[in-house]
């Protein structure tokens, strides 16, 4: 008899790098330098779903990003993650902490032996986490809460009187009126997975913001996502906590490169929102499905990005009852996420960014017209204009396919 109840399991492994596998100091210049110490460890967390005989895995990594160049081939990297689960059913997400190694091929760090050894270590740790999560799997229930966190994020693209676009971090401290600028999404979605005896298995917290409180400080850190997880894990009653970032391509916190204190404050505030369980309600776990597509995007000439494989958009979506989890690659803008959400047929949708192989920033047409850092061009922003519309079209097509399956 086929099992029609969703099952899940979770596991954690350490992926903290050696200090010589350094941090990005300039994406424009393509430079990095070694870390000086470890402020907080980096982790890989595997959340495995089983429905009937099908598996889907979400892997959350405390990393800046990963891409084809940085891992020596995306397909080859993912083939080594499980002997039993197909690579396209393993969804890799990065929290986008800027205090992890430069792992996206923006510098030549990926060519060093120490980096290659570390990447191999990450793959082995992910594989071990997936295997243990599969072994821990059990029937589960799911509840969702929706709230918001004010004061910790803002629209970071600011137009000067001269018409130029500057980043919000260049005018710290942030004036109160800048918090009112749109678009910005301060919603926090929390998913609570529990077993049949109401014991916590895992808690996923989804929010939208760049983890840059400690950027350019040469200490390995999981930043505010790690601080949030540490808070929930220490309290107990939440199982293994997992942070998934949203479409934060143009969203920053009000403090940048100021240190651990602010990262901790941000993380604890997120944990408090998760603990409030605002508007908590059940999600039907007897309905589950998954879809995956790949779309080759075009690279702008003169960006310094050489491999077309770095521009493959891998988009994934999971259906649990009336809830859709959509995983977008790279750094989409919040406007794109809003448009996808409006077009989605699902009652509930949560949109992740920084998923699968990194394809850099995905600026809107308006952002290209205005210019600014995210529009590049450079190794951090290399997609052709109009890529945001392609990602939108493909995401909506995927969601409709998933909804109608």
Rosetta blueprint (number, residue, H / E / L):
1 X L
2 X L
3 X L
4 X L
5 X L
6 X L
7 X E
8 X E
9 X E
10 X E
11 X E
12 X E
13 X E
14 X E
15 X L
16 X L
17 X L
18 X L
19 X L
20 X L
21 X L
22 X L
23 X E
24 X E
25 X E
26 X E
27 X L
28 X L
29 X L
30 X L
31 X E
32 X E
33 X E
34 X L
35 X L
36 X L
37 X E
38 X E
39 X L
40 X L
41 X L
42 X L
43 X E
44 X E
45 X E
46 X E
47 X E
48 X E
49 X E
50 X E
51 X E
52 X L
53 X L
54 X E
55 X E
56 X E
57 X E
58 X E
59 X E
60 X E
61 X E
62 X L
63 X L
64 X L
65 X L
66 X L
67 X L
68 X H
69 X H
70 X H
71 X H
72 X L
73 X L
74 X H
75 X H
76 X H
77 X H
78 X H
79 X H
80 X L
81 X L
82 X L
83 X L
84 X L
85 X L
86 X L
87 X H
88 X H
89 X H
90 X E
91 X E
92 X E
93 X E
94 X E
95 X L
96 X L
97 X L
98 X L
99 X L
100 X L
101 X L
102 X L
103 X L
104 X L
105 X L
106 X L
107 X L
108 X L
109 X H
110 X H
111 X H
112 X L
113 X H
114 X H
115 X H
116 X H
117 X H
118 X H
119 X H
120 X H
121 X H
122 X H
123 X H
124 X H
125 X H
126 X H
127 X H
128 X H
129 X H
130 X H
131 X H
132 X H
133 X H
134 X H
135 X H
136 X L
137 X L
138 X E
139 X E
140 X L
141 X E
142 X E
143 X E
144 X E
145 X E
146 X E
147 X E
148 X E
149 X L
150 X L
151 X L
152 X L
153 X L
154 X E
155 X E
156 X L
157 X E
158 X E
159 X E
160 X L
161 X L
162 X L
163 X L
164 X L
165 X E
166 X E
167 X E
168 X H
169 X H
170 X H
171 X H
172 X L
173 X L
174 X L
175 X L
176 X H
177 X H
178 X H
179 X H
180 X H
181 X L
182 X L
183 X L
184 X L
185 X L
186 X L
187 X E
188 X E
189 X E
190 X E
191 X E
192 X E
193 X E
194 X E
195 X L
196 X L
197 X L
198 X L
199 X L
200 X E
201 X E
202 X E
203 X E
204 X E
205 X E
206 X E
207 X E
208 X L
209 X L
210 X L
211 X L
212 X L
213 X L
214 X L
215 X L
216 X L
217 X L
218 X L
219 X E
220 X E
221 X L
222 X L
223 X H
224 X H
225 X H
226 X H
227 X H
228 X H
229 X H
230 X H
231 X H
232 X H
233 X H
234 X H
235 X H
236 X L
237 X L
238 X L
239 X L
240 X E
241 X E
242 X E
243 X E
244 X E
245 X E
246 X L
247 X L
248 X L
249 X L
250 X L
251 X E
252 X E
253 X L
254 X L
255 X L
256 X L
257 X L
258 X L
259 X L
260 X H
261 X H
262 X H
263 X H
264 X H
265 X H
266 X H
267 X H
268 X H
269 X H
270 X H
271 X H
272 X H
273 X H
274 X H
275 X H
276 X H
277 X L
278 X L
279 X L
280 X L
281 X E
282 X E
283 X E
284 X L
285 X L
286 X L
287 X L
288 X E
289 X E
290 X E
291 X E
292 X E
293 X E
294 X E
295 X E
296 X E
297 X L
298 X L
299 X E
300 X L
301 X L
302 X L
303 X L
304 X L
305 X L
306 X L
307 X L
308 X H
309 X H
310 X H
311 X H
312 X E
313 X E
314 X E
315 X E
316 X E
317 X E
318 X E
319 X E
320 X E
321 X L
322 X L
323 X E
324 X E
325 X E
326 X E
327 X E
328 X E
329 X E
330 X L
331 X E
332 X E
333 X L
334 X H
335 X H
336 X H
337 X H
338 X H
339 X H
340 X H
341 X H
342 X H
343 X H
344 X L
345 X L
346 X L
347 X L
348 X E
349 X E
350 X E
351 X E
352 X E
353 X E
354 X E
355 X E
356 X L
357 X L
358 X L
359 X L
360 X L
361 X E
362 X E
363 X L
364 X L
365 X H
366 X H
367 X H
368 X H
369 X H
370 X H
371 X L
372 X L
373 X H
374 X H
375 X H
376 X L
377 X L
378 X E
379 X L
380 X L
381 X E
382 X L
383 X E
384 X L
385 X L
386 X L
387 X H
388 X H
389 X H
390 X H
391 X H
392 X H
393 X H
394 X H
395 X H
396 X H
397 X H
398 X H
399 X H
400 X H
401 X H
402 X H
403 X H
404 X H
405 X L
